[in-house]
Amino acid sequence: MNEVNPDTFHDHGPHQHAHAAPTTQQIRTVGQRRREAEEKLEHHLEEARHKGDPSGEHPDAGDGASDGEE
């Protein structure tokens, strides 16, 4: 009486279980978001370090480093 349809048993679609391995694209997306968040945090920390600087200049200004925004 309890029939299990083999076609739907393993088909989880986009709603995977928590133990399912993430896809390559998901890993890449997480890595990209993490890098962007770290860059943003570093930018905010630099601003906080130089907030009360009377010279108004950043010692690392003009080094060609990207702020992560495009």
N, C-alpha and C positions, 0 to 999 in steps of 0.2 A: 504494500500500500504506500509506503514511503519511497517514492521514486526521486532519484537525484538526476537532474538533467545535466549531462556531462558538458554541454555547450556553455552553460551559465555558471558552472561550479567555480571555475578559475577566472572568469571574466570580471575583474573588478573595475574596469574602465578607469576614469581619471581619479576615482576615489580609492586609493590604495590603502592597505593596512599599514599601521605604524612600523611594522617590522620589514616591510618591503624595501628593497634597495632603491635609492634615488636614481633617476636617470642621469645620463651624462649632462644633459642640458640643465637639469636642476642643480647639479653640482657646480657647473660653470656660473649659473645665475647667482647662487649663494656666494661663491668666491668673488664675483664682481661686486656684489652689494657690500660684502665685507671690506674689500679694498676701498670702495668709495666712502664707506662709513669711517674707516681708519684715517683716510685723507682729510675728511671733514673734521674729525676730532682733532687731528694734528693742527689744522688751520685754526680752529677755535682755541686750542691751547697756546699757540703762538700769539694770537690776538690778546689773550689774557695775560701772557707774560709781558707784552709790550704796552699794555693799556696805560700804565702810569709812567711810561718812559718819557722824560722831559725832552729828549732830543727829537722824538717823533719819528725816528728812523728805525727800520728793522735791520739788524746786522746781516741778515741773509737776503736782503733785497737785491734784486738784479742778478741772482745766481742762475736764472733761467728755469727754475723749478716750476712745474705746473701746479696750479691749485686744485686740479681735478675737475674744474668746470669747463664745459665746452660750449 
